[in-house]
């Protein structure tokens, strides 16, 4: 069912998968999952593995939305930061949730290994970089993460620039157990694993109505009906007319992703870190090397579905500013992905009423939290496990409608100038420190009686100094916004 003209790099490099027909007959199952994204597929697989009958209804095709269009970062944690979690629910509770997020990451890694998924290509590591000098803040943040049990380390500015030579970059937090992968191929592999366990997946089968009263729920589609003891809503912002009140609790966030034309050997020469990289908060910027010598780069945010090509110049401009040594970068693929973000920035997981379950709101950290939610809900349904109740403090909250979206967009736009000011100040302070250090070195050399016989600098050291000078003195290219 591949498109004639692939819109995304993921579609262009997807593995083969079978065509799944729409549902055309009435069926009776133990569980009906609405939505064949990562959360729905995980629930389906885990419940089917426990011997229950499962049907998955997908309005379009497997992983056609955010599950198959994201950056492919598999990270620990949630969209909300640990300080926000601790303030809301306390340290011990937040620590339990962090452990669940780590379990979600482990689930993805384990599933890839157990099923031998082709084309997923996991690569270890995530580097979260600061564009201001956080030499005091980052070590403290790392210690807080370690108190949660996280495997994490602080990187100095020199260590960061050794692998990502950009004058914009300072110190960073490194997550060695995080990884990146091909998310579309993972979703296709997860669908195959769910079917191997006994689940049935019906594409092009939108759920039109749900009658959740009684022991057996009724789901109406255009050509058939489904009866089920349990229903899992895993449609995220795409629940739309089916569950408008649930859909209204999520803010639709659109981000924009590009993959470059092949850059050849120069890409590996400039970007020497092979893991995933984030150099800003929220939408800007997240990138990784894909396909050997292509750069996948994500940035920008809108609360409406804008035309992706309007952001091409801005994304390329970001790359040029960070890594001028890459030279000319051409866009090969450019697309938009829409994620659903709750007001509290945490997943919506749990039983809404007897037999009706929700798995939603994974924006920002979806690849680990969808896996976590799928397992929690499967255990809740089959084993009556109550671990999902740890998310009860994060209730359903109206996202504010049009006014809420306008506010979110305004906050994003307003934060960009402030971030630029902070970055410029950090760069200015660094240049001042280097000038001061250079003056002291010159004075020390001038005062040394052995200066006339001082050895010539090592060629490698001299070359590194020249490259660093080029990085620091390179003019900023104009900001290329659409």
Secondary structure, 3 states (H helix, E strand, C coil): CCCCCCCCHHHHCCCCCCCCCCCCCCEEEEEEEECCCHHHHHHHHHHHHCCCCEEEECCCCCCCCHHHCCCCEECCCCCCCHHHHHHHHCHHHHHHHHHHHHHHHHHHHHHHHHHCCCCCCCEEEEEEECCCCCCCHHHHHHHHHHHCCCCCEEECHHHHHHHECCCCCCCEEEEEEEEECCHHHHHHHHHHHHHHCCCEEECCCCEEEEECCCCCEEEEECCCEEEEEEEEECCHHHHHHHHHHHHCCEEEEEEEEEEECCCCHHHHHHECCCCEEECCCCCCCEEEEECCCEEEEEEEEECCCCCHHHHHHHHHHHHHHHCHHHCCCCEEEEEEEEEEEECCCCCEEEEEECCEEEEECCCCCHHHHHHHHHHHHHHHHHCCCCHHHHHCCCCCCCCCHHHHHHHHHHHHHHHHHHHHHHHHHHHHHHHHHHHHHHHHHHHHHHHCCCHHHCCCCCHHHHHHHHHHHHHHHCCCCCCCCC
